[in-house]
Amino acid sequence: MTVDASASFVSGQTALVVPVPAAEPVVRGWRDRYDPAARAGVPAHVTVLFPFLPAPLVDADTRAALAEIFGSHPAFDVRFEDCGRFPGVLFLAPDPDTPFRRLTEAVVARWPEAPPYGGKYEPHPHLTVAQSEDDAVLDEAEADLRTGLPFSARVSKVDLVTYTGTDWQHLESFALR
């Protein structure tokens, strides 16, 4: 869920993520070694919004609003066929990425106080695979990943997860229509 190599999750943080189980066979080994979110229990995913609201603010009304927002967006198919990079980060690029952007925009329109990545980065839909300052590690991971590409996935839900101080736990899933 992070765009940089920081593993400094804060207890009570929440996030909205789209799980991508179809990616697990391709990315799991690299994520387990080089993605702090994977080591903290988050499956392969594309982030819709991180951080979202602090956990104490995610009440029944918030969950109902999330269900309404996500329920107004259609489920969609996505394909992963290319790798991309941010500084120190290797990711898989979803195609199309517009539906992910629309989900993020809809949540931020409702909760402008929760900008993507705290306003530090422009949102760019991606599935993080590895974070490392060592380009040789990212090069090796990318070469390996390419042997498992392309693959497709159906996106039909968004998960709300929270960080407990030791790991990320699933709170609720919201269906797309």
LINMO-V329972 format. One record per residue. N is the residue number from 1. RES is the residue in one small letter. OMEGA is omega in whole degrees, 0 to 359 (none if undefined). Layout:
BEGIN
{{N | RES | OMEGA} {N | RES | OMEGA}}
END
This chain:
BEGIN
{{1 | m | 181} {2 | t | 177} {3 | v | 177} {4 | d | 185} {5 | a | 182} {6 | s | 176} {7 | a | 186} {8 | s | 174} {9 | f | 183} {10 | v | 178} {11 | s | 180} {12 | g | 174} {13 | q | 172} {14 | t | 179} {15 | a | 174} {16 | l | 185} {17 | v | 173} {18 | v | 178} {19 | p | 179} {20 | v | 182} {21 | p | 180} {22 | a | 180} {23 | a | 188} {24 | e | 181} {25 | p | 183} {26 | v | 191} {27 | v | 191} {28 | r | 182} {29 | g | 180} {30 | w | 180} {31 | r | 180} {32 | d | 182} {33 | r | 192} {34 | y | 177} {35 | d | 181} {36 | p | 179} {37 | a | 178} {38 | a | 180} {39 | r | 179} {40 | a | 172} {41 | g | 180} {42 | v | 178} {43 | p | 174} {44 | a | 187} {45 | h | 167} {46 | v | 182} {47 | t | 171} {48 | v | 179} {49 | l | 174} {50 | f | 344} {51 | p | 174} {52 | f | 181} {53 | l | 173} {54 | p | 185} {55 | a | 180} {56 | p | 180} {57 | l | 181} {58 | v | 183} {59 | d | 182} {60 | a | 179} {61 | d | 178} {62 | t | 180} {63 | r | 178} {64 | a | 179} {65 | a | 177} {66 | l | 179} {67 | a | 179} {68 | e | 180} {69 | i | 184} {70 | f | 178} {71 | g | 178} {72 | s | 180} {73 | h | 181} {74 | p | 169} {75 | a | 183} {76 | f | 176} {77 | d | 180} {78 | v | 180} {79 | r | 176} {80 | f | 181} {81 | e | 182} {82 | d | 172} {83 | c | 175} {84 | g | 181} {85 | r | 160} {86 | f | 176} {87 | p | 178} {88 | g | 183} {89 | v | 173} {90 | l | 181} {91 | f | 169} {92 | l | 182} {93 | a | 178} {94 | p | 177} {95 | d | 4} {96 | p | 175} {97 | d | 182} {98 | t | 178} {99 | p | 176} {100 | f | 179} {101 | r | 179} {102 | r | 177} {103 | l | 179} {104 | t | 181} {105 | e | 181} {106 | a | 179} {107 | v | 181} {108 | v | 177} {109 | a | 180} {110 | r | 182} {111 | w | 181} {112 | p | 178} {113 | e | 179} {114 | a | 180} {115 | p | 178} {116 | p | 178} {117 | y | 179} {118 | g | 182} {119 | g | 183} {120 | k | 182} {121 | y | 171} {122 | e | 180} {123 | p | 180} {124 | h | 184} {125 | p | 181} {126 | h | 174} {127 | l | 182} {128 | t | 179} {129 | v | 184} {130 | a | 174} {131 | q | 181} {132 | s | 174} {133 | e | 180} {134 | d | 181} {135 | d | 179} {136 | a | 176} {137 | v | 181} {138 | l | 177} {139 | d | 180} {140 | e | 179} {141 | a | 180} {142 | e | 179} {143 | a | 179} {144 | d | 181} {145 | l | 183} {146 | r | 178} {147 | t | 180} {148 | g | 180} {149 | l | 358} {150 | p | 169} {151 | f | 181} {152 | s | 179} {153 | a | 173} {154 | r | 178} {155 | v | 184} {156 | s | 180} {157 | k | 173} {158 | v | 180} {159 | d | 170} {160 | l | 180} {161 | v | 179} {162 | t | 178} {163 | y | 184} {164 | t | 187} {165 | g | 177} {166 | t | 179} {167 | d | 177} {168 | w | 180} {169 | q | 178} {170 | h | 176} {171 | l | 184} {172 | e | 173} {173 | s | 179} {174 | f | 183} {175 | a | 167} {176 | l | 182} {177 | r | none}}
END
